[in-house]
Amino acid sequence: MVNRNSANTSTLWDFALALYAQPQVPDTCLQLQDEYNANVCLVLAMCWLDARQHPLSDRGFSNLKLHISGWTTQIVETLRRIRRQLKSPIDSFVQDETQAQLRNLVKQAELLAEKKLLEEIERWVDENSQAKDPITASNLERYMRELNAPLSLVFALRN
């Protein structure tokens, strides 16, 4: 179980790994990604910030999304698209062990790109921290409302 104290002392990457290892979290994240076009790294970051009781202002949230948009679309989403394409035969090429190995390499690259994205989110938060006001709204719930995703999905991501 991921708890508030570990969020205060762990990196975003470590927090994300621990949270993603919890039951229902991977399925919920993939549902948010596939059905609502959510950025899973941003979902995990919002959980981390909520656990740290670190609210982002609306402007801060918008600035963070803008800051990560290039890396997300140019690197993470491109690698994900390639990895998914490699699950199936392409043209008349035989799907074989070489293609499976290539898919695994792309999967590793995608994971490293997500790690880099989470590290960048953490760096941005550290550099752009506002005074810690009492949390009045959940960062995660705000993101779910923006995605028009059901708030019931938040419960699978909470600890």
ZASE-298173 format. One record per residue (C-alpha): residue in three letters; x, y, z. Coordinates in steps of 0.25 Angstrom, whole numbers, plus 5000, padded with zeros to 4 digits. Layout:
N
<site><r>Ala</r><px>X</px><py>Y</py><pz>Z</pz></site>
...
//
This chain:
159
<site><r>Met</r><px>5000</px><py>5000</py><pz>5000</pz></site>
<site><r>Val</r><px>5005</px><py>5014</py><pz>4996</pz></site>
<site><r>Asn</r><px>5004</px><py>5024</py><pz>5007</pz></site>
<site><r>Arg</r><px>5005</px><py>5039</py><pz>5009</pz></site>
<site><r>Asn</r><px>5018</px><py>5038</py><pz>5017</pz></site>
<site><r>Ser</r><px>5025</px><py>5030</py><pz>5006</pz></site>
<site><r>Ala</r><px>5020</px><py>5041</py><pz>4996</pz></site>
<site><r>Asn</r><px>5027</px><py>5051</py><pz>5004</pz></site>
<site><r>Thr</r><px>5040</px><py>5044</py><pz>5004</pz></site>
<site><r>Ser</r><px>5040</px><py>5037</py><pz>4991</pz></site>
<site><r>Thr</r><px>5043</px><py>5041</py><pz>4977</pz></site>
<site><r>Leu</r><px>5031</px><py>5042</py><pz>4967</pz></site>
<site><r>Trp</r><px>5037</px><py>5030</py><pz>4960</pz></site>
<site><r>Asp</r><px>5037</px><py>5022</py><pz>4972</pz></site>
<site><r>Phe</r><px>5023</px><py>5026</py><pz>4976</pz></site>
<site><r>Ala</r><px>5018</px><py>5023</py><pz>4963</pz></site>
<site><r>Leu</r><px>5024</px><py>5009</py><pz>4963</pz></site>
<site><r>Ala</r><px>5019</px><py>5006</py><pz>4976</pz></site>
<site><r>Leu</r><px>5005</px><py>5011</py><pz>4973</pz></site>
<site><r>Tyr</r><px>5005</px><py>5004</py><pz>4959</pz></site>
<site><r>Ala</r><px>5008</px><py>4991</py><pz>4966</pz></site>
<site><r>Gln</r><px>4995</px><py>4992</py><pz>4974</pz></site>
<site><r>Pro</r><px>4983</px><py>4983</py><pz>4970</pz></site>
<site><r>Gln</r><px>4973</px><py>4990</py><pz>4960</pz></site>
<site><r>Val</r><px>4983</px><py>5002</py><pz>4957</pz></site>
<site><r>Pro</r><px>4989</px><py>4997</py><pz>4944</pz></site>
<site><r>Asp</r><px>4975</px><py>4994</py><pz>4938</pz></site>
<site><r>Thr</r><px>4969</px><py>5007</py><pz>4943</pz></site>
<site><r>Cys</r><px>4981</px><py>5015</py><pz>4937</pz></site>
<site><r>Leu</r><px>4980</px><py>5007</py><pz>4924</pz></site>
<site><r>Gln</r><px>4965</px><py>5010</py><pz>4924</pz></site>
<site><r>Leu</r><px>4967</px><py>5025</py><pz>4926</pz></site>
<site><r>Gln</r><px>4978</px><py>5025</py><pz>4915</pz></site>
<site><r>Asp</r><px>4970</px><py>5017</py><pz>4904</pz></site>
<site><r>Glu</r><px>4956</px><py>5022</py><pz>4907</pz></site>
<site><r>Tyr</r><px>4958</px><py>5036</py><pz>4912</pz></site>
<site><r>Asn</r><px>4972</px><py>5040</py><pz>4905</pz></site>
<site><r>Ala</r><px>4978</px><py>5042</py><pz>4919</pz></site>
<site><r>Asn</r><px>4993</px><py>5044</py><pz>4921</pz></site>
<site><r>Val</r><px>4996</px><py>5032</py><pz>4931</pz></site>
<site><r>Cys</r><px>5009</px><py>5039</py><pz>4936</pz></site>
<site><r>Leu</r><px>5000</px><py>5051</py><pz>4939</pz></site>
<site><r>Val</r><px>4990</px><py>5043</py><pz>4946</pz></site>
<site><r>Leu</r><px>5001</px><py>5037</py><pz>4955</pz></site>
<site><r>Ala</r><px>5007</px><py>5050</py><pz>4957</pz></site>
<site><r>Met</r><px>4994</px><py>5056</py><pz>4962</pz></site>
<site><r>Cys</r><px>4992</px><py>5044</py><pz>4971</pz></site>
<site><r>Trp</r><px>5006</px><py>5047</py><pz>4977</pz></site>
<site><r>Leu</r><px>5003</px><py>5062</py><pz>4978</pz></site>
<site><r>Asp</r><px>4990</px><py>5059</py><pz>4985</pz></site>
<site><r>Ala</r><px>4997</px><py>5049</py><pz>4995</pz></site>
<site><r>Arg</r><px>5007</px><py>5060</py><pz>4998</pz></site>
<site><r>Gln</r><px>4996</px><py>5070</py><pz>5000</pz></site>
<site><r>His</r><px>5002</px><py>5079</py><pz>4989</pz></site>
<site><r>Pro</r><px>4991</px><py>5085</py><pz>4981</pz></site>
<site><r>Leu</r><px>4993</px><py>5091</py><pz>4968</pz></site>
<site><r>Ser</r><px>4986</px><py>5104</py><pz>4964</pz></site>
<site><r>Asp</r><px>4978</px><py>5103</py><pz>4951</pz></site>
<site><r>Arg</r><px>4989</px><py>5112</py><pz>4944</pz></site>
<site><r>Gly</r><px>5000</px><py>5103</py><pz>4950</pz></site>
<site><r>Phe</r><px>4992</px><py>5090</py><pz>4945</pz></site>
<site><r>Ser</r><px>4991</px><py>5097</py><pz>4931</pz></site>
<site><r>Asn</r><px>5006</px><py>5101</py><pz>4931</pz></site>
<site><r>Leu</r><px>5010</px><py>5087</py><pz>4935</pz></site>
<site><r>Lys</r><px>5002</px><py>5080</py><pz>4924</pz></site>
<site><r>Leu</r><px>5008</px><py>5090</py><pz>4914</pz></site>
<site><r>His</r><px>5022</px><py>5087</py><pz>4919</pz></site>
<site><r>Ile</r><px>5021</px><py>5072</py><pz>4917</pz></site>
<site><r>Ser</r><px>5013</px><py>5072</py><pz>4904</pz></site>
<site><r>Gly</r><px>5024</px><py>5072</py><pz>4894</pz></site>
<site><r>Trp</r><px>5031</px><py>5060</py><pz>4901</pz></site>
<site><r>Thr</r><px>5018</px><py>5053</py><pz>4903</pz></site>
<site><r>Thr</r><px>5014</px><py>5054</py><pz>4888</pz></site>
<site><r>Gln</r><px>5027</px><py>5053</py><pz>4881</pz></site>
<site><r>Ile</r><px>5034</px><py>5042</py><pz>4890</pz></site>
<site><r>Val</r><px>5025</px><py>5035</py><pz>4899</pz></site>
<site><r>Glu</r><px>5012</px><py>5034</py><pz>4890</pz></site>
<site><r>Thr</r><px>5021</px><py>5031</py><pz>4878</pz></site>
<site><r>Leu</r><px>5028</px><py>5019</py><pz>4885</pz></site>
<site><r>Arg</r><px>5014</px><py>5014</py><pz>4890</pz></site>
<site><r>Arg</r><px>5009</px><py>5014</py><pz>4876</pz></site>
<site><r>Ile</r><px>5021</px><py>5007</py><pz>4870</pz></site>
<site><r>Arg</r><px>5020</px><py>4996</py><pz>4882</pz></site>
<site><r>Arg</r><px>5005</px><py>4994</py><pz>4879</pz></site>
<site><r>Gln</r><px>5008</px><py>4993</py><pz>4864</pz></site>
<site><r>Leu</r><px>5018</px><py>4982</py><pz>4867</pz></site>
<site><r>Lys</r><px>5007</px><py>4973</py><pz>4873</pz></site>
<site><r>Ser</r><px>5002</px><py>4970</py><pz>4860</pz></site>
<site><r>Pro</r><px>5007</px><py>4965</py><pz>4846</pz></site>
<site><r>Ile</r><px>5011</px><py>4977</py><pz>4837</pz></site>
<site><r>Asp</r><px>5009</px><py>4976</py><pz>4822</pz></site>
<site><r>Ser</r><px>5014</px><py>4962</py><pz>4818</pz></site>
<site><r>Phe</r><px>5025</px><py>4961</py><pz>4828</pz></site>
<site><r>Val</r><px>5024</px><py>4949</py><pz>4837</pz></site>
<site><r>Gln</r><px>5022</px><py>4951</py><pz>4852</pz></site>
<site><r>Asp</r><px>5034</px><py>4944</py><pz>4858</pz></site>
<site><r>Glu</r><px>5044</px><py>4945</py><pz>4870</pz></site>
<site><r>Thr</r><px>5051</px><py>4956</py><pz>4864</pz></site>
<site><r>Gln</r><px>5039</px><py>4965</py><pz>4864</pz></site>
<site><r>Ala</r><px>5036</px><py>4961</py><pz>4878</pz></site>
<site><r>Gln</r><px>5050</px><py>4965</py><pz>4882</pz></site>
<site><r>Leu</r><px>5048</px><py>4978</py><pz>4875</pz></site>
<site><r>Arg</r><px>5035</px><py>4980</py><pz>4882</pz></site>
<site><r>Asn</r><px>5041</px><py>4977</py><pz>4896</pz></site>
<site><r>Leu</r><px>5053</px><py>4987</py><pz>4893</pz></site>
<site><r>Val</r><px>5042</px><py>4998</py><pz>4889</pz></site>
<site><r>Lys</r><px>5035</px><py>4995</py><pz>4902</pz></site>
<site><r>Gln</r><px>5047</px><py>4997</py><pz>4910</pz></site>
<site><r>Ala</r><px>5050</px><py>5010</py><pz>4902</pz></site>
<site><r>Glu</r><px>5035</px><py>5014</py><pz>4905</pz></site>
<site><r>Leu</r><px>5037</px><py>5011</py><pz>4920</pz></site>
<site><r>Leu</r><px>5050</px><py>5020</py><pz>4920</pz></site>
<site><r>Ala</r><px>5043</px><py>5031</py><pz>4913</pz></site>
<site><r>Glu</r><px>5032</px><py>5030</py><pz>4924</pz></site>
<site><r>Lys</r><px>5042</px><py>5030</py><pz>4935</pz></site>
<site><r>Lys</r><px>5048</px><py>5043</py><pz>4928</pz></site>
<site><r>Leu</r><px>5035</px><py>5049</py><pz>4928</pz></site>
<site><r>Leu</r><px>5032</px><py>5047</py><pz>4942</pz></site>
<site><r>Glu</r><px>5046</px><py>5052</py><pz>4946</pz></site>
<site><r>Glu</r><px>5043</px><py>5064</py><pz>4938</pz></site>
<site><r>Ile</r><px>5029</px><py>5066</py><pz>4945</pz></site>
<site><r>Glu</r><px>5036</px><py>5065</py><pz>4958</pz></site>
<site><r>Arg</r><px>5046</px><py>5075</py><pz>4955</pz></site>
<site><r>Trp</r><px>5036</px><py>5085</py><pz>4949</pz></site>
<site><r>Val</r><px>5028</px><py>5083</py><pz>4962</pz></site>
<site><r>Asp</r><px>5040</px><py>5086</py><pz>4971</pz></site>
<site><r>Glu</r><px>5044</px><py>5098</py><pz>4962</pz></site>
<site><r>Asn</r><px>5030</px><py>5104</py><pz>4962</pz></site>
<site><r>Ser</r><px>5024</px><py>5101</py><pz>4975</pz></site>
<site><r>Gln</r><px>5015</px><py>5110</py><pz>4981</pz></site>
<site><r>Ala</r><px>5012</px><py>5113</py><pz>4996</pz></site>
<site><r>Lys</r><px>5006</px><py>5101</py><pz>5002</pz></site>
<site><r>Asp</r><px>4992</px><py>5105</py><pz>5004</pz></site>
<site><r>Pro</r><px>4982</px><py>5094</py><pz>5010</pz></site>
<site><r>Ile</r><px>4978</px><py>5085</py><pz>4999</pz></site>
<site><r>Thr</r><px>4964</px><py>5089</py><pz>4995</pz></site>
<site><r>Ala</r><px>4962</px><py>5081</py><pz>4983</pz></site>
<site><r>Ser</r><px>4969</px><py>5068</py><pz>4978</pz></site>
<site><r>Asn</r><px>4978</px><py>5069</py><pz>4966</pz></site>
<site><r>Leu</r><px>4974</px><py>5056</py><pz>4962</pz></site>
<site><r>Glu</r><px>4959</px><py>5059</py><pz>4962</pz></site>
<site><r>Arg</r><px>4961</px><py>5072</py><pz>4955</pz></site>
<site><r>Tyr</r><px>4968</px><py>5064</py><pz>4944</pz></site>
<site><r>Met</r><px>4957</px><py>5054</py><pz>4943</pz></site>
<site><r>Arg</r><px>4947</px><py>5065</py><pz>4942</pz></site>
<site><r>Glu</r><px>4955</px><py>5071</py><pz>4930</pz></site>
<site><r>Leu</r><px>4955</px><py>5057</py><pz>4923</pz></site>
<site><r>Asn</r><px>4940</px><py>5055</py><pz>4926</pz></site>
<site><r>Ala</r><px>4944</px><py>5042</py><pz>4933</pz></site>
<site><r>Pro</r><px>4936</px><py>5036</py><pz>4944</pz></site>
<site><r>Leu</r><px>4940</px><py>5040</py><pz>4957</pz></site>
<site><r>Ser</r><px>4938</px><py>5026</py><pz>4962</pz></site>
<site><r>Leu</r><px>4951</px><py>5022</py><pz>4955</pz></site>
<site><r>Val</r><px>4958</px><py>5031</py><pz>4965</pz></site>
<site><r>Phe</r><px>4955</px><py>5021</py><pz>4976</pz></site>
<site><r>Ala</r><px>4964</px><py>5010</py><pz>4969</pz></site>
<site><r>Leu</r><px>4976</px><py>5020</py><pz>4969</pz></site>
<site><r>Arg</r><px>4974</px><py>5025</py><pz>4984</pz></site>
<site><r>Asn</r><px>4981</px><py>5018</py><pz>4995</pz></site>
//
